[in-house]
Amino acid sequence: MIYCSTVLMTIEYRPLRAEDIEQASYVEAVAFYGKPTPERAALARQFFPPEWTVGAFVEGNLVADVRTVPMARRINGRPIGFGAVGPVACLAGYRRQGHVGKLLRLALERMREQGQALSGLHTPHDALYARYGWERGEGKKRYEFAPKDVRLRLQGAPGRLEAVANDDWQRLDSIYRTWSAPRNGPLHRVEPWWRENVLRHYGESAERVDNEAFVWMNSAGEDQGYVVYQANTLPKQDRWAPHDIWVRDFVSLSGDAYLGLWQHLMTHDLALRVVRECAPDDPFSDMVEDPWKINVLRAEGAMIRVVDVERAVGMRPYCGERSVSFTMRIEDRTALWNEGVWRVEAAEGQMRAERTEGEADVELTANMLAPLFTGFMRPDVAAGAGLLKVHRAEAVAEMAEAFAVTYAPYSGDYY
């Protein structure tokens, strides 16, 4: 806990307690121009233990908070302890007074204590979080198209779709686990995450609304994929209120399921558009008769941070074929335990990092370590752009081998 006082006011930074939940629900709603409701407070009590959130209290009143949900993030087929940060909220009258920065530092300290070696957050305000070591570490792209205008060039084997409900989350989870097992980026999902984050959303009146969900089965009746989406009502035009379809989750275990799920989305002829965010290497726009009918946009993945260098490197699977080692000097002004020179060794599927003395082969900031660690950026690209200072040329190739990935980093979850 951080505590300070001045002549004018008392400020305290600490984890929330049960009696603070009502205040937190109010701050988080109002900070994002929403409406505080009893349901928000009830959901917070049900799913978020108060100690997951740290708050800034001015004269005993909560004015800002930062929540970190403990999860696991996969990389090269194995999990790493992960702190999913969000929301980060501050009442308008207390912004730009240093409260959020102090809460982020406190959250990092607690993540380290609890074994969360990595952290991630979603934001349109990169500059703020970059000050504290987060950096874009995953990629996404977005498709937008009118379903009536798009036709697939290919047809898969016959299958069938079955509508599923919130209580069928385990069926979807089984598909998701198979898909995510070898990948880099997906989060481990638990029942509340499925029920409230994937299969429901906030409606126009701040109420919780169920999403639509369908499972695709092959001719043998085996589940091979699913899609989850919501239909949004748009402003009325003439006599009719148009809609668009936002895809929340799309997972396929076979080419037939992939084609079948896309075909289902294109049956929504009444929708003005279908919107889906996906991995940067998704091929859909090249699989239709007229690719120009699809608007392909850049979408932003999560900002990632290495919370604990020693633990994160030690938990990261190595997929290279030869033994490599290099030394790196890390500058980390927010998480001082990461500062200094580290020797990284990788061999036989394992990695480790330990402090060392002497000169470093490469120098980088905590910000640059994150996209290198996840495989979002190659070391040679970072060096060529001046983001990685190189003192031993061979270290760049060794670093690339050590931080190689089996899949490009991508997660379909928001937090």
Secondary structure, DSSP 4 states (H G I P E B T S, - for coil): -EEEE-SS-EEEEEE--GGGHHHHHHHHHHHTT----HHHHHHHHHH--GGGEEEEEETTEEEEEEEEEEEEEEETTEEEEEEEEEEEEE-GGGTTSSHHHHHHHHHHHHHHHTT--EEEE--S-HHHHHTTT-EE--EEEEEEE-GGG--BS-----EEEEE--GGGHHHHHHHHHHHHTT-SSPBP--HHIIIIIISEEE-TTS-EEEPEEEEEEETT--EEEEEEEEEEEPPPBTTB--EEEEEEEEEESSHHHHHHHHHHHTT-TTEEEEEEEE-TT--GGGSBS-GGGSEEEEEE--EEEES-HHHHHHHSPP--SS-EEEEEEEE-SSSGGG-EEEEEEEETTEEEEEE--S--SEEEEHHHHHHHHHTSS-HHHHHHTTSSEESSTHHHHHHHHHT--SS--------
